[in-house]
């Protein structure tokens, strides 16, 4: 039940970091996945495609609404929103300084680890995301990003339901096809 919230936070973080890594303003497609693990091979996956990107002179800021994150089970989605206090903190926000990013060039993909600040449930913490970006032709840049997030860093307890507790470390992955600026 709290696993959904954990996954949602992870998806948001990865999406924000990945988009920041290429400094693009419009997403044609986005696929965010948050994966949590538990005992006996338990796998909980959350998905979202809702990412807003803002760019200023010094940074990229990514906002991911919490409410649309979908785990496939309505009750779990509700618990996720409650755990992340979506009514009070409707977005996960990632801000990455442009100086942290390497941008792809024709036939030269960019790959690296970007540092930024993630705000989740009203708390900001430094985060890192590994990304790869490449020009795909037609003005499109494809980006893949991945990170691991520890929900304890945001004072979020590992979700537990009927005696089954999810691990506090959550994997976040994102794939994007972006219009270049």
C-alpha positions in Angstrom: 0.0 0.0 0.0 2.8 2.4 0.8 4.8 0.7 -1.9 2.9 2.7 -4.5 3.9 5.9 -2.9 7.5 4.7 -2.8 7.4 3.9 -6.4 5.8 7.1 -7.3 8.5 9.1 -5.7 11.1 7.1 -7.5 9.5 7.5 -10.9 9.2 11.2 -10.4 12.8 11.6 -9.4 14.2 9.6 -12.3 12.0 11.4 -14.8 13.0 14.8 -13.5 16.7 13.9 -13.5 16.7 12.3 -16.9 14.9 15.2 -18.6 17.3 17.6 -16.9 20.2 15.7 -18.4 19.4 16.8 -21.9 17.9 20.3 -21.3 15.0 19.8 -23.7 11.7 21.6 -23.3 9.1 19.3 -24.8 8.6 15.6 -24.3 7.0 13.7 -27.1 6.9 10.5 -25.2 7.9 9.5 -21.7 7.8 6.3 -19.8 8.6 6.4 -16.1 8.8 3.2 -14.0 9.3 2.9 -10.3 10.1 -0.6 -9.0 10.1 -1.7 -5.4 11.0 -5.2 -4.1 9.8 -7.2 -1.2 10.2 -10.7 0.2 9.7 -13.8 -1.9 10.2 -12.0 -5.2 7.5 -9.4 -4.6 7.7 -6.8 -7.3 5.6 -3.6 -7.2 5.7 -1.3 -10.3 4.3 2.1 -10.7 4.1 4.1 -14.0 3.5 7.6 -15.1 4.0 9.7 -18.2 3.2 13.1 -16.7 6.4 15.3 -16.5 6.5 19.1 -16.8 9.9 20.7 -17.7 10.9 24.3 -17.0 14.3 25.8 -18.0 15.9 29.0 -16.8 19.4 30.4 -17.2 21.0 28.1 -14.6 18.9 25.0 -14.3 16.3 22.6 -15.5 13.3 22.0 -13.2 11.1 19.0 -13.5 7.7 18.6 -11.9 5.9 15.3 -11.7 2.4 15.2 -10.4 1.9 12.5 -7.8 -1.8 11.8 -8.3 -1.5 10.2 -11.8 1.0 7.6 -10.8 -0.6 4.2 -11.5 0.4 0.9 -9.9 -2.5 -1.0 -11.4 -4.4 -1.3 -8.1 -6.6 1.6 -7.1 -6.3 1.0 -3.3 -2.5 1.0 -3.7 -2.6 4.2 -5.7 -4.6 5.8 -3.0 -2.2 4.7 -0.3 0.7 6.1 -2.4 -1.0 9.5 -2.6 -1.6 9.4 1.1 2.0 8.4 1.9 3.4 11.1 -0.3 0.8 13.6 1.0 -0.2 14.5 -2.6 -2.9 16.9 -1.5 -0.4 19.0 0.4 2.6 18.3 -1.9 1.1 17.6 -5.3 4.4 17.4 -7.2 7.8 15.8 -7.0 10.3 18.5 -8.1 13.8 18.0 -9.4 16.1 20.8 -10.1 19.4 20.2 -11.9 22.0 22.9 -12.6 22.8 23.1 -16.3 26.5 22.8 -15.3 25.9 19.2 -14.2 24.7 18.1 -17.7 26.5 16.9 -20.8 24.5 17.3 -24.0 24.6 14.9 -27.0 26.0 15.9 -30.4 25.4 14.3 -33.8 26.8 10.8 -33.6 28.1 11.5 -30.1 25.8 10.3 -27.4 26.1 11.9 -23.9 26.3 9.8 -20.9 27.0 10.7 -17.3 25.7 11.2 -13.7 23.9 14.4 -12.9 23.6 15.8 -9.4 20.5 17.8 -8.4 18.0 18.5 -5.6 14.8 16.5 -5.4 11.9 17.8 -3.4 9.5 15.0 -2.3 6.8 15.3 0.3 8.1 18.8 1.2 11.7 17.7 1.8 14.6 18.4 -0.4 17.6 16.1 -0.7 20.6 15.9 -3.1 20.3 13.1 -5.6 22.2 11.6 -8.5 20.9 10.0 -11.7 22.8 8.2 -14.4 21.6 9.2 -17.9 22.3 8.5 -21.6 21.1 10.9 -24.3 21.4 10.7 -28.1 20.2 12.5 -31.1 17.8 10.3 -33.0 17.1 12.5 -36.1 14.1 14.6 -36.9 14.9 17.0 -34.0 14.3 14.2 -31.5 16.6 13.3 -28.6 16.2 10.0 -26.9 17.0 9.8 -23.2 17.3 6.9 -20.7 17.8 7.5 -17.0 18.1 5.4 -13.9 18.6 5.9 -10.3 18.1 4.2 -6.9 16.3 6.1 -4.2 16.2 5.4 -0.5 12.8 6.5 0.8 14.2 6.9 4.3 16.1 9.9 3.0 12.7 11.6 2.7 11.5 10.3 6.1 9.1 7.9 4.4 8.8 4.5 6.1 9.0 1.4 4.0 5.5 0.3 3.0 4.1 -2.6 4.9 0.8 -4.4 4.4 -0.4 -7.6 6.0 3.0 -8.3 7.4 4.8 -7.9 4.0 7.3 -5.0 4.1 8.8 -3.5 0.9 12.6 -2.7 0.8 13.4 1.0 1.3 15.5 1.2 -1.8 13.5 1.8 -5.0 14.7 1.7 -8.6 13.6 4.4 -10.9 13.9 4.3 -14.7 12.8 6.6 -17.5 12.8 6.6 -21.2 12.0 9.8 -23.1 11.8 11.0 -26.7 12.2 14.8 -26.6 12.0 17.6 -29.1 15.2 19.6 -29.0 15.2 23.4 -28.3 
